Amino acid sequence: MAAVLAGLLVVPFALVACGDSDSSPAAVGEGSSSSESSIEDLSSCSVALSSSAKNSSSSEKSAQSLSSSSALSSAGSSDSGVCTNCDSYTAADPTLVENGGKGSVTTYGSITAKETSLGGACNYGQTNIQYYAAIHVNVSPGDDKGPWDGGMACGGCVHVKAKTPDGWKEVTVRITDRCPDANCGVDLGGAPASDIMGIQVGRYYGEWEFVSCEGVEGVWGDSTSIWVKEGASTYWSIIQVRNPKDAVRKIVFNEVDGDKTYPLEFVVGTENFWTVPKEVLQSEKSYSVVVTYRSGTDDEWILKGSDLAVPEANLYLYEHRKK
């Protein structure tokens, strides 16, 4: 008891509000009728204060929970694709992800005239393709680690979505060109750029995924064909697939009435072409020409070797398809 009383003397003027809200504060150590009464009051107040502290802690936790919930809700809202100053995305190196990437979505050409593709670095020449784009050559400037890959990306399609004031807007385009500029991601031609940007041209944040061109409107300029480059002869010829269903991964010539096989080599320097062996060019034999794509089933032509020695020959699949 002496220890308790000594403790009371240390805080002679401490006021403790206990009991109902109408009760007056009791001055501990002064004006108390007895030590026992003071001790009981202190005990009651201690419980009340402890309960109050717990309630305060609970309120803080609730506030933290609400704050956290609000933050998550805010982060989740970014999935809507709604943004402000959307055309002023800060330039940065594109990021590669599985089967695609993310970063800058820009445009070249006119968004009002909506010209068709001129073939770009894929060397397609004048086309009727309305939905087209250039893909980045680099990840960091000059590293050649982008999906362009010397032209192997040519002819493939990419599904692009970008953040706009109205949320995500999406379009699918065929790759007909390369974009070697620093911080380039996907550079859209006129028609697809208008679909995403309207008249507010600029640098937008976007994400993209490589897809098949099959069944996609606006990416077909003609029927699928093998085109022979100008200057071809029985001594030299390079070919490309125009309007493919996806990016070409390999081309193989197989003798129809023989056992020889000729995998073609991808040309280095003249982008998007494959070299035809001289032995094939100087032959009247028939060959099964199998084109393998990044996705989907192969296409197969039946051609004579000499067909590939004719400059600018355009050999349509529907005319030379294997029966």
C-alpha positions as CSV (number, residue, x, y, z in Angstrom):
1,M,0.0,0.0,0.0
2,A,2.9,2.3,0.8
3,A,4.3,1.8,-2.6
4,V,1.0,2.7,-4.2
5,L,0.7,5.8,-2.1
6,A,4.2,6.8,-3.0
7,G,3.3,6.4,-6.7
8,L,0.3,8.6,-6.1
9,L,2.4,11.4,-4.7
10,V,4.5,11.5,-7.8
11,V,1.5,12.7,-9.9
12,P,-0.4,14.8,-7.4
13,F,-2.3,16.9,-9.9
14,A,-2.9,14.3,-12.7
15,L,-6.6,14.4,-13.8
16,V,-8.2,11.1,-14.9
17,A,-11.6,11.1,-16.6
18,C,-13.4,7.9,-15.7
19,G,-16.9,6.6,-15.7
20,D,-19.8,8.2,-17.5
21,S,-19.4,11.3,-19.7
22,D,-21.2,13.3,-17.0
23,S,-18.6,12.5,-14.3
24,S,-16.2,15.2,-13.2
25,P,-12.5,14.4,-13.3
26,A,-11.1,13.2,-10.0
27,A,-7.9,14.8,-8.7
28,V,-5.7,11.9,-7.6
29,G,-3.8,12.6,-4.4
30,E,-5.9,15.7,-3.5
31,G,-9.4,15.7,-2.1
32,S,-9.7,11.9,-2.1
33,S,-11.6,10.4,0.8
34,S,-9.4,7.4,1.1
35,S,-6.4,5.6,-0.4
36,E,-8.6,2.6,-1.3
37,S,-11.0,4.8,-3.2
38,S,-8.1,6.4,-5.1
39,I,-6.7,3.0,-6.0
40,E,-10.0,1.8,-7.3
41,D,-10.4,4.9,-9.3
42,L,-7.0,4.5,-10.8
43,S,-7.6,0.9,-11.6
44,S,-10.9,1.7,-13.4
45,C,-9.2,4.6,-15.3
46,S,-6.3,2.3,-16.3
47,V,-8.8,-0.1,-17.9
48,A,-10.6,2.7,-19.6
49,L,-7.4,4.2,-20.9
50,S,-6.2,0.8,-22.1
51,S,-9.5,0.3,-23.9
52,S,-9.2,3.8,-25.4
53,A,-5.7,3.1,-26.7
54,K,-6.9,-0.2,-28.2
55,N,-9.7,1.7,-29.9
56,S,-7.3,4.3,-31.2
57,S,-5.0,1.6,-32.5
58,S,-7.9,-0.1,-34.2
59,S,-9.0,3.2,-35.8
60,E,-5.4,3.8,-37.0
61,K,-5.4,0.3,-38.5
62,S,-8.8,0.9,-40.2
63,A,-7.4,4.1,-41.6
64,Q,-4.3,2.3,-42.9
65,S,-6.5,-0.4,-44.4
66,L,-8.7,2.2,-46.1
67,S,-5.6,4.0,-47.4
68,S,-4.1,0.7,-48.7
69,S,-7.4,-0.2,-50.3
70,S,-7.6,3.2,-51.9
71,A,-4.0,2.8,-53.3
72,L,-4.9,-0.6,-54.7
73,S,-8.0,0.8,-56.2
74,S,-6.0,3.6,-57.8
75,A,-3.4,1.2,-59.1
76,G,-6.2,-1.1,-60.5
77,S,-7.8,1.9,-62.2
78,S,-4.7,2.1,-64.4
79,D,-5.9,-1.0,-66.2
80,S,-8.6,1.0,-67.7
81,G,-6.0,2.8,-69.8
82,V,-7.4,6.2,-69.1
83,C,-4.7,8.9,-68.9
84,T,-4.1,12.6,-69.2
85,N,-1.5,14.2,-71.4
86,C,-1.5,10.9,-73.2
87,D,0.4,12.2,-76.2
88,S,3.4,13.2,-74.1
89,Y,4.6,9.8,-72.8
90,T,8.2,10.2,-71.6
91,A,10.6,8.6,-74.1
92,A,12.3,5.5,-72.8
93,D,13.8,2.3,-74.2
94,P,11.2,-0.3,-75.1
95,T,10.8,-3.4,-72.8
96,L,10.7,-6.9,-74.3
97,V,8.1,-9.3,-72.8
98,E,7.1,-12.7,-73.9
99,N,5.9,-12.5,-77.5
100,G,5.8,-8.7,-77.5
101,G,6.8,-5.6,-75.7
102,K,5.8,-2.3,-74.2
103,G,6.9,1.3,-74.5
104,S,6.4,4.1,-77.0
105,V,3.7,4.0,-79.6
106,T,4.2,6.7,-82.2
107,T,3.2,7.4,-85.8
108,Y,4.7,8.3,-89.2
109,G,3.0,9.5,-92.3
110,S,-0.4,11.3,-92.5
111,I,-3.2,10.5,-90.1
112,T,-5.7,12.3,-92.3
113,A,-4.8,10.9,-95.8
114,K,-4.3,7.4,-94.5
115,E,-2.0,6.3,-97.3
116,T,-1.3,2.6,-97.9
117,S,2.1,1.2,-97.1
118,L,4.9,1.8,-99.6
119,G,6.6,-1.4,-98.4
120,G,9.2,0.2,-96.2
121,A,12.4,-1.6,-95.3
122,C,10.6,-5.0,-95.9
123,N,11.0,-4.1,-99.6
124,Y,7.4,-4.9,-100.5
125,G,7.1,-2.0,-102.8
126,Q,3.7,-0.2,-103.3
127,T,1.0,-2.2,-101.5
128,N,-2.7,-1.9,-100.7
129,I,-2.1,-2.5,-97.0
130,Q,-3.9,0.1,-94.9
131,Y,-2.9,-1.2,-91.4
132,Y,0.8,-1.3,-91.1
133,A,3.7,-0.2,-88.8
134,A,7.4,-0.2,-88.2
135,I,8.8,-2.2,-85.3
136,H,11.9,-1.3,-83.2
137,V,15.3,-2.5,-84.3
138,N,16.9,-1.9,-80.9
139,V,16.1,-2.2,-77.2
140,S,18.9,0.2,-76.2
141,P,20.3,2.4,-78.9
142,G,22.5,0.5,-81.3
143,D,22.2,-2.9,-79.7
144,D,20.1,-4.6,-82.5
145,K,18.3,-6.7,-79.9
146,G,14.8,-5.6,-81.0
147,P,12.3,-7.9,-82.8
148,W,13.2,-6.5,-86.3
149,D,16.0,-9.0,-86.4
150,G,17.4,-8.1,-89.8
151,G,14.0,-8.2,-91.4
152,M,12.8,-11.5,-89.9
153,A,9.8,-9.6,-88.4
154,C,8.6,-8.6,-91.9
155,G,5.0,-9.6,-92.8
156,G,4.1,-10.6,-89.3
157,C,1.2,-8.9,-87.4
158,V,1.3,-7.2,-84.1
159,H,-1.7,-6.3,-81.9
160,V,-1.1,-2.9,-80.3
161,K,-3.0,-1.2,-77.5
162,A,-2.3,2.3,-76.2
163,K,-3.5,4.5,-73.3
164,T,-5.8,7.4,-74.3
165,P,-8.1,9.8,-72.5
166,D,-10.9,7.4,-73.3
167,G,-9.0,4.3,-72.1
168,W,-7.2,1.6,-74.0
169,K,-7.6,1.7,-77.8
170,E,-6.5,-1.3,-79.9
171,V,-5.5,-2.0,-83.4
172,T,-3.7,-4.8,-85.3
173,V,-1.1,-4.0,-88.0
174,R,1.3,-5.7,-90.3
175,I,5.0,-5.0,-90.0
176,T,6.3,-3.5,-93.2
177,D,9.2,-1.4,-91.9
178,R,11.8,-0.9,-89.2
179,C,12.2,1.8,-86.7
180,P,15.8,2.3,-85.7
181,D,15.3,5.5,-83.8
182,A,16.2,5.7,-80.1
183,N,13.2,4.8,-77.8
184,C,11.1,3.6,-80.7
185,G,8.6,0.8,-79.9
186,V,5.9,0.5,-82.6
187,D,5.6,3.3,-85.1
188,L,2.1,3.2,-86.7
189,G,1.1,4.1,-90.3
190,G,-1.7,6.5,-91.0
191,A,-4.9,4.5,-90.6
192,P,-4.1,2.7,-87.3
193,A,-2.6,5.8,-85.8
194,S,-5.8,7.7,-86.4
195,D,-7.8,4.9,-84.8
196,I,-5.7,5.3,-81.6
197,M,-4.7,8.9,-81.5
198,G,-7.5,10.6,-83.4
199,I,-6.0,14.0,-84.4
200,Q,-3.8,14.3,-81.3
201,V,-0.5,12.9,-82.7
202,G,2.3,12.3,-80.2
203,R,4.1,9.6,-78.2
204,Y,1.7,7.3,-76.3
205,Y,2.3,4.5,-73.9
206,G,1.5,1.2,-75.4
207,E,1.8,-2.6,-75.2
208,W,2.0,-5.0,-78.1
209,E,1.8,-8.7,-78.9
210,F,2.8,-10.6,-82.0
211,V,-0.1,-12.4,-83.6
212,S,-1.2,-14.1,-86.8
213,C,-2.5,-12.0,-89.7
214,E,-5.2,-14.5,-90.6
215,G,-8.7,-13.1,-90.5
216,V,-7.5,-9.5,-89.7
217,E,-9.0,-6.8,-91.8
218,G,-6.8,-4.0,-93.3
219,V,-3.5,-5.9,-93.3
220,W,-3.9,-7.7,-96.6
221,G,-2.8,-5.9,-99.8
222,D,-3.3,-8.9,-102.1
223,S,-3.3,-12.7,-102.0
224,T,-0.2,-14.6,-100.6
225,S,2.5,-15.0,-103.2
226,I,6.2,-15.6,-103.7
227,W,7.8,-12.6,-105.4
228,V,11.1,-12.7,-107.3
229,K,13.4,-9.7,-107.0
230,E,14.3,-7.7,-110.1
231,G,17.6,-8.7,-111.7
232,A,17.0,-12.4,-111.2
233,S,18.6,-14.9,-113.6
234,T,19.6,-18.5,-113.8
235,Y,22.7,-17.6,-111.9
236,W,21.2,-15.5,-109.1
237,S,17.8,-15.0,-107.5
238,I,16.4,-13.9,-104.2
239,I,12.7,-14.2,-103.2
240,Q,10.3,-13.0,-100.6
241,V,6.8,-14.0,-99.4
242,R,4.3,-11.2,-99.8
243,N,1.1,-11.0,-97.8
244,P,2.1,-14.0,-95.6
245,K,-0.2,-15.2,-92.8
246,D,2.6,-14.4,-90.3
247,A,6.3,-13.7,-90.2
248,V,8.3,-16.2,-92.3
249,R,10.6,-18.5,-90.3
250,K,12.0,-20.7,-93.0
251,I,11.6,-21.7,-96.7
252,V,12.5,-25.2,-97.9
253,F,12.6,-26.5,-101.5
254,N,12.0,-30.3,-101.9
255,E,12.3,-32.1,-105.2
256,V,8.9,-33.5,-106.1
257,D,10.5,-36.5,-108.0
258,G,13.7,-36.8,-106.1
259,D,15.2,-36.7,-102.6
260,K,17.1,-33.5,-102.6
261,T,16.2,-30.8,-100.1
262,Y,17.3,-27.1,-100.2
263,P,16.7,-25.0,-97.1
264,L,17.0,-21.4,-98.2
265,E,19.4,-18.9,-96.5
266,F,18.1,-15.6,-95.3
267,V,19.8,-12.8,-97.0
268,V,22.0,-10.5,-94.9
269,G,21.9,-6.9,-96.0
270,T,19.0,-6.9,-98.4
271,E,16.3,-7.3,-95.8
272,N,13.4,-9.7,-96.1
273,F,14.7,-11.9,-98.9
274,W,15.9,-15.6,-99.2
275,T,18.5,-16.9,-101.6
276,V,17.5,-19.5,-104.2
277,P,20.4,-22.0,-105.0
278,K,21.8,-21.8,-108.5
279,E,21.2,-25.5,-109.0
280,V,17.5,-25.0,-108.5
281,L,17.3,-21.9,-110.8
282,Q,18.9,-23.9,-113.7
283,S,16.5,-26.8,-113.3
284,E,13.2,-27.6,-115.0
285,K,12.3,-30.0,-112.1
286,S,9.3,-29.4,-110.0
287,Y,9.8,-28.5,-106.3
288,S,7.6,-28.4,-103.3
289,V,8.2,-25.0,-101.8
290,V,7.2,-25.1,-98.1
291,V,7.0,-21.8,-96.2
292,T,6.9,-22.1,-92.4
293,Y,5.5,-19.2,-90.4
294,R,5.9,-18.0,-86.8
295,S,2.4,-19.3,-86.1
296,G,-0.2,-21.3,-88.0
297,T,0.1,-24.0,-90.6
298,D,2.7,-24.0,-93.4
299,D,1.9,-23.0,-97.0
300,E,3.1,-25.0,-99.9
301,W,3.7,-24.1,-103.6
302,I,4.5,-26.4,-106.4
303,L,7.0,-24.6,-108.7
304,K,9.6,-25.3,-111.4
305,G,13.1,-24.2,-110.5
306,S,13.2,-21.9,-113.6
307,D,10.1,-20.0,-112.3
308,L,12.4,-18.4,-109.7
309,A,14.8,-17.1,-112.4
310,V,12.2,-14.7,-113.8
311,P,12.6,-11.1,-112.6
312,E,9.6,-9.7,-110.7
313,A,7.6,-12.9,-111.1
314,N,4.7,-12.9,-108.7
315,L,3.8,-16.5,-108.0
316,Y,0.4,-16.7,-106.2
317,L,-0.3,-19.5,-103.8
318,Y,-3.8,-20.0,-105.1
319,E,-2.4,-20.7,-108.6
320,H,0.5,-22.9,-107.5
321,R,-0.9,-24.6,-104.4
322,K,-0.2,-28.3,-103.9
323,K,-3.2,-30.2,-105.1
